[in-house]
């Protein structure tokens, strides 16, 4: 189950309770982020224990284009995370929407 940039933006504006995870690398996160916790894709397996408390909560994962976050989404689902959403188009789509 994915989420669009427009949906995420409106939900953040409404202060909805979402867990945001940025699976990009640290330098990408520093350039621009939307408030997500930095957990680079390569560290997802070792971060499972840290994320366990959020297993039943809605988690939105994002990256640059949606590819890495899609992989992270599948990985977390294999570990029983039930409500993991991938941001369609990632930060590229977010930046594109900002231009409009």
C-alpha positions as CSV (number, residue, x, y, z in Angstrom):
1,X,0.0,0.0,0.0
2,X,1.5,3.3,-1.1
3,X,0.8,6.9,-0.4
4,X,1.0,9.9,-2.7
5,X,2.9,13.1,-1.9
6,X,-0.4,15.1,-1.9
7,X,-1.9,12.6,0.7
8,X,1.1,12.7,2.9
9,X,1.4,16.5,2.8
10,X,-2.3,16.9,3.8
11,X,-1.9,14.4,6.6
12,X,1.2,16.1,7.9
13,X,-0.5,19.5,7.7
14,X,-3.4,18.0,9.8
15,X,-0.8,16.8,12.4
16,X,-1.8,13.1,11.9
17,X,0.3,10.6,13.9
18,X,2.6,9.0,11.3
19,X,6.0,7.4,11.7
20,X,8.2,8.8,8.9
21,X,11.3,6.9,7.9
22,X,13.9,8.2,5.4
23,X,15.9,5.3,3.9
24,X,18.2,7.6,2.0
25,X,21.9,8.2,2.9
26,X,22.9,10.8,5.5
27,X,24.1,13.4,2.9
28,X,20.7,13.1,1.0
29,X,18.8,13.5,4.3
30,X,20.9,16.6,5.2
31,X,20.1,18.3,1.9
32,X,16.4,18.0,2.3
33,X,14.0,16.0,4.4
34,X,10.4,16.1,5.6
35,X,11.1,15.2,9.2
36,X,11.6,11.5,8.9
37,X,13.9,9.5,11.0
38,X,17.0,8.6,9.1
39,X,17.4,4.8,8.7
40,X,19.5,4.2,5.5
41,X,18.3,1.2,3.6
42,X,21.4,-0.8,4.3
43,X,20.8,-0.5,8.1
44,X,17.1,-1.6,8.0
45,X,17.9,-5.2,8.9
46,X,19.9,-4.1,12.0
47,X,17.2,-1.5,12.9
48,X,14.3,-4.0,13.2
49,X,14.5,-4.3,17.0
50,X,14.5,-0.5,17.3
51,X,11.4,-0.2,15.1
52,X,9.5,-3.1,16.8
53,X,7.5,-0.7,18.9
54,X,5.9,0.7,15.7
55,X,4.9,-2.7,14.2
56,X,1.2,-1.9,14.3
57,X,1.4,1.8,13.6
58,X,1.3,3.5,10.2
59,X,4.8,3.9,8.9
60,X,5.6,6.0,5.8
61,X,8.9,5.2,4.2
62,X,10.5,7.5,1.7
63,X,13.7,7.9,-0.4
64,X,14.7,9.8,-3.5
65,X,12.5,8.2,-6.0
66,X,10.5,5.4,-4.3
67,X,12.8,2.5,-5.2
68,X,14.8,2.1,-2.0
69,X,11.7,2.8,0.1
70,X,9.8,0.1,-1.8
71,X,12.5,-2.4,-0.9
72,X,12.4,-1.3,2.8
73,X,8.6,-1.6,2.7
74,X,8.8,-5.2,1.5
75,X,11.5,-6.0,4.1
76,X,9.5,-4.6,7.0
77,X,6.3,-6.4,5.8
78,X,8.3,-9.7,5.9
79,X,9.0,-9.0,9.6
80,X,5.3,-8.5,10.4
81,X,4.9,-4.8,10.1
82,X,1.3,-4.4,9.1
83,X,0.9,-0.8,7.9
84,X,3.9,0.2,5.9
85,X,3.4,2.7,3.1
86,X,5.8,3.7,0.4
87,X,5.8,7.4,-0.7
88,X,5.2,7.3,-4.4
89,X,7.9,9.1,-6.3
90,X,9.8,9.9,-3.1
91,X,11.5,13.3,-2.6
92,X,11.6,13.9,-6.3
93,X,7.8,13.9,-6.5
94,X,7.8,16.0,-3.3
95,X,10.1,18.6,-4.9
96,X,8.0,18.5,-8.1
97,X,4.8,19.3,-6.1
98,X,6.6,22.1,-4.3
99,X,7.2,23.8,-7.7
100,X,3.5,23.9,-8.5
